[in-house]
Amino acid sequence: MGVVRHVVCALSGGVDSAVAALLLKRTGYHVTGVFMKNWDYLEERGVCTSEQDCEDAYKVCQILDMPFHQVSFVKEYWNEVFSNLLKEYQNGRTPNPDILCNKHIKFSHFFQYAIGTLGADAMATGHYARTSQEDDEVFQQRHTPRRQTLFRDRFEIRNPVRLYQGADIFKDQTFFLSQISQNALRHTLFPLAGLTKDFVRKLAAEAGFHHLLKKKESMGICFIGERNFDDFILEYLEPQPGNFVSIDDGKIMGEHRGWFTLTLGQRARIGGQKDAWFVVDKDVSTREVFVAPGTNHPALYRDTLRTARFHWIAEEPPAKLVHTKMMDCMFRFQHQMPLICSALQRGRMPGQRENIAPGANAAHPAAWPGTHEHPCRHEPIPRAGQLKTCHVPSHHRHCPFHASRTEKEYAGQLTRDLFRFCVFYR
């Protein structure tokens, strides 16, 4: 009889992670379920469901007859995710907490806990994603954290594991896994890789996870839950009231409670207006939020974007990009946004005009297979008339951090999937 592999499965108290644990058990692995507590509900006034989620995760372990552990990363989450989140909002940008959480918590601290503390051979999550390696290959990997040096050992054999989309394209979560490390990916199983959400729910019903099927699917802030975003963020940041300003004629249209409560492309809640107005730019220094009427205003579109350094899951950029400083890729800046054909180029085009607002930073696009740090950041919109050719909307319906807003109306979706979009990086 062969060695029984030990797999630690992250349990969130939801259907997906529970079915992931179920499938691991059916495969014959020794599975340990672990619930992560990453937010201290006693420190804020909102209602947190973490206790109920923990209880639901424990029930799953009872049903599957497997060990259950609870681990706290409250301090790590605050220092490495939430504090970063607040700084980004103060600087006028819109970070993505799910990407930061996966990078710093699930696939870093939790990964080390699973492999180092619990002695697992691999970890598993309920993400809808897959990798380039088979499950058996995961157990052949040795946990040897890469040394952080400037130069790679030229004798080191490189065969990086790649992150691929799962079978359920609609539920695909590779966007949120875009910042995880190669080492963590090598030791991770994604049991839901070949399944659809409907089939997962069917398996959950057959397994008796009825307490999970009654729960509403989580759409709020990673490990914090659904909140009224404006009220929640104003518990941690001082109100910074300012004006909504028309980008066409500079007319003051109304007032807001803080630029950090708004994201580019979001519908601005301005009283007394017949038409819908959308956020197209923010000036942190003057507290002005520039808005435009309708969903087809030129200020909502662009065909070029500048980004900072990429994060390559394979740890090194493609050879073509290294040699030619240019590469065709697929691009998206929001989960479930259609992938669009793009050109990735280092530097900038001759005569390229930029209008970076004070305090703003470069946007971070999702290049395929390379990825970005904050997908919902946007480069400030040039004033109307600066760009003669406008193709790409700068807006999105909502990022995960804004999913709990009472106002969920955002400017229109992309209507054209295939066109040339230029991304410049440093």
N, C-alpha and C positions, 0 to 999 in steps of 0.2 A: 504494500500500500504506500502511495506517495505521501510526501509531506503536505499537511493541510496548511494552506497559506492564511495568514492573518491579515484581514483588511479592516481598517477603521473607516466607518461611513459617517459623514457629517449629516446629522439629522436636524432639520429646521422646525419640525412640527407640521410639515406640509405633506401633500400627497407625493410629490416627485421624489423627495429624499427617502420617504418610506418605501416606495416601490423599488428604488435603487437598492436599499438594504434587502428587500425581499428577493430580488434577482440574484444578489450576491450569495444569499443563503442557499438558494436553489442550485447555484453552481457548485456548492460544496465548500465554500470558504468558511473559516472561523471569523465571524463578523462581530465587531464591537460598535455600538452606536454611541455617538458623542454629540451632545447639544452644547452649542456655544452661546454664552451670555456675553454680549458685547456692549450693552447699553444699560446703565443704572437708572431704572425707572424712578427711583426715589429722588433723583436730582432735578427732575423737571415736572411740570404740572400736568402734562398730557397723560392720556391713558395708554399704557403699554401692555401688549399681549404676551410678553416674554414668558411669564409664569405659566399661562395656558399652553403656549407653544412647547414649553419644556415638559409639561404633563402629557401632552399629546405625543411627543417623541418617546417618552417613557412607556406609554401604552403600546407603541409600535414594537419596542424591544420586548415587552411582555408577550405580545402576540407571537413574535418570531422566536421567542426563547433565546435571547442573546443579551450579553452584558450591556449595561448603560452607564455612561459617564457624563458629567457636566463639567465644563471648563469655562473659566471667566477670562475674557480678554478686554474687560472694560477699560482698563488703563491704556492698553495698546490702541484700542479703537479711538479713544479720545485724542491721544497724542499723534497718531499716524493717519487718521482718517478725518475725524470731525474737526479738529483744529485746522487742518489743511483746507477743509471745506469752507470754514468761516473766512479764512484769509483770502481764498479765491473769490468769494462773494463780495468781500470788502473791496477787492481790486476790480470789480465790475465784470467778472467772468462767471461762467456757469459750469462748475465741476460735476462730475458724475460719481456719486458715492459708491455705487455698485462696483465700478471698476477699481476704485481705490480700496474698497473692502476686500475684494478678491485678491488684489495684489499684496496688501499688507497683512491681512488677517487670515482668510481662509487658506491661501496658498503660500503662506509664510509661517506665521505663528502656529496656526492649527496644523499645518503640515509637519512642522518640527515636533509638535506635541504628539501627533499620531505615530511618526516614525521613531523619534527619539525617546519620548516618555513611555508610550504604550508598546513600543517595540513592534509596530506593524510592518508588514512586508510592502504594503501599499495603502494609499488612502482612496476614498471614493466620494463622489458628490452626486447630487441629483440634477446636474446641469444637462441641458440638451446640447451635447457637443460630442465630438469624437476626436481621436488622434490617429497618427499614421502607424501606430504600433498595435499589435494584437495584445490581448490580456496576458498571455503567457510571457510575452516579452517584457511586460511591466515588472514581473517578478525576477527577471534576470538583471535588472538594473541595480547597480550598487549606489548607495547613498553617499556620494562624495561631493560635498558642496564645493563649487568652483571657487578658486582663489581669485580675489579681486585685485588683479594686476593689470598694468597697462598693456602688457604683451602676452599673447597666448603661446604656449609651448608648441613649437612647430612640429613636434613629433606626436602631438596629441591627435588621436583619431576622432574625427568629427562625423557623427551621423545623427544630426538633431531630429528630435521628435517634433512633428508638425501638428498644429491645431487645425481641425477641419470642422465644417458644419455637420450637424446631426441630420437625421432623416426628416425630422419635423422642421421644415424651413421656417414656418411661422413662429415656432417656439425657440428657434435657434438662439443660443446664448453665448456664442463665441465672441460677440461684441464686448460682453462684460468680462470675458477672460483674456482680453487683449494685452494685459500688462503682467500676466503671471510669468514666473521664471521657467526656464528650460528644465532645471532640476526638479521642480515640483511637478511639471507636466509629465516628466518621465516616470514618475511614481504614482500617477493618478489614473483611476479607472472611472469611466463614464458609462454606467450600466444602461442609461437611457439613450445611448447613441443611436440605436436603430429603431427607436419607438416613436410613436406619435402621442400627443397629449391624450387623445381620446382612448387609445389603447392602454395608456398608463392608468387612467381612471377606471377602466374596466378591470385591470389587474388588482387595483386597490379594493374594488368592491368584492371581488372574488376572495381576496385575502382577509376580508373582514375589517378593513380600515374605514368603517362607516363614520367614525368620529372626525375623520379628515375630509371626507367627501362633502360634509356639510359646511366646511369652512370656506369663506370667500378667499379667492386667490390673492396673495399679497402683491400690492402694487405701490407700496409706500417706500420710504427711505430705508436703505439696507440696515437691518437689525434695529431700526427705531420704530418703523411702522407708519401707518397712514396718519397724516396730520394736515391741518390747515397750514399751508406753507408759510404764509405771511405771519400769522400769529406765532408759529413755532420759531422761525428765524429771528423774530424780534425779541424773543426771550434771551437771545445770546448776543445780538448786535443792537447798538443804540439806534433809534429811528433817525434817519437822515432825510427829512422831507425835502422835496424839490419839485420842479415843474415838468410837466409834459410839454414838449415844444414841437410844433409842426416842422418837419424837415423841409417842407416846401417854402414857407414864408416866414418861419421863426415866430409864429404866433403862439402864445401860451394857451394851451388847451385845457389844462387842469393841473392837479397836484397829485403826488405820490408820497408814500411813507418812507421810501428808500429805494435807491437804484438796485440794491441787492435782492429785492423781492421780485424783480422782473428779469426776464431773459429775452434775448433777441428772438423775434418772431412771435412772441406771445401777444395775445390780444390785450390791449391796454384798457383798463376799466375806467373810462372817462365819462362822467355823467353829462347828460344833456346833448349827446351827439347822436345824430340820426344814423350815420354810417359807422362801421367798425374801424377802429384804428389799431395799428400793430407797431410794436417796438422794433426800431431799426438801428438804434445806436444809443450808447450811454456815455456821458462825460462825467467821470467820477469827481473831477476837480470842481465843477460847477453844480453837480447834482442834477444836471439836466438829462432827461430821458427823451430822445427824439422819436417821434412817431409819424407814421404815414397812413393815409386812408386806403382801405381796400387790400385785397390780397395780390394784386398785380402791379403794385407800385414798383418802379425801377429800383428804388433803394433796397428792396427786399431780395435782389438778385445780384449774382456775380459769377464770373467764370475763372477767377484765380484766387488762390488762398496761400498764405504763408504759414509755415509751421516750424516749430523748434525741432530738437533731436527726436528721432524715432526710437521706439522700443521694439527690437527684433526678438521675437520669441525664439527663433533659431540662434540667437545671440550674435549673428553676423549678417550684414545685409547681403542681398543677392549679388553674385559676381558681376552681372551686367550693370548694376547700378554703380558698383565700385569702379568699373572700367570706363563707362561712358558718361557717368553722372546723370543719367536719364533712364527711365524705365516706365513702361506701361503698367498700370495697376488698376485695381478696383477700389472704389472709395465710398465710404459712408460716414456720417457723423452722428447717426442716431440708430438705435435698435429698431429693426424691422424696416428701416429705410431701404429702398432698392439700391443694390450695388450699381455704381455707374462707372463707365470707362473713364480713366483719368491718365494724365501724364505727370510723372513725378520727376522733378528736376532740381538739382542743387543750384543755389544762388537765386538770381532773378533775371527776368527778361529785360533787355535794354529798353529804357524809357518807361519801365513799369512804375506806376504811381501808387503810393501807399498813403493811407491816412490813419495812422495809429493814434487813437485817443490817449491822453495822459493816463498812465496807470494800466493800460491794456497790454496784453501779451499776445503772442502769435496763436493762431488757432491750431488745433491738433487733429488732423484728419485720420481716418482709419484706412490706411493702405493695406492691401492684401498681398502677401501674408503678414507684412509688418503692421504694427498697430500703434496706437497713440495713448496718451495719458489721460486727457480729459476730452471726451468726444463732444461735449456740448459747448465748449468754448468757441467763440466766434470772433474773427477779426472784425473790428468796428466797421460799419458800413460806410463807404465813401458817400459824400453828399450827392444828391441827384444830379446827373449830368456828367459826372467824372468818368464813368465807364460807358463807352459807346456800345459795347456788346455785353449783354447781361443774360446769363443762362441759368445759373444755379441759385435757387432760393436759399437765403441764409437762415431760414426759419425751420422749425420742426414742431410737431404737434405738442410734444412734451418730453422732457427727459425724465428718468426715474425719480429724481429729486423733486419734480414738480407734479408728479402723478396725483398727489392728494389735494391739489388746488381745487377750490370751489369753481373757479373759472378755468375751464379746460378747452376754451376755443382758441385755436391757434391758426395762423395763416395756412393756406392750402398746401397740399402734399405735392411732391414732385410729380409732374405730369410727363416729363421726358426722361427716360432711363438711360439712353445711350447717346452720349455726346462727348466732346472733348472738354475736359476740365483740368486745369493746370494747378499742381500743388508744388510749391517751392519750399525747400527745407534748408536748414543750416547744417 
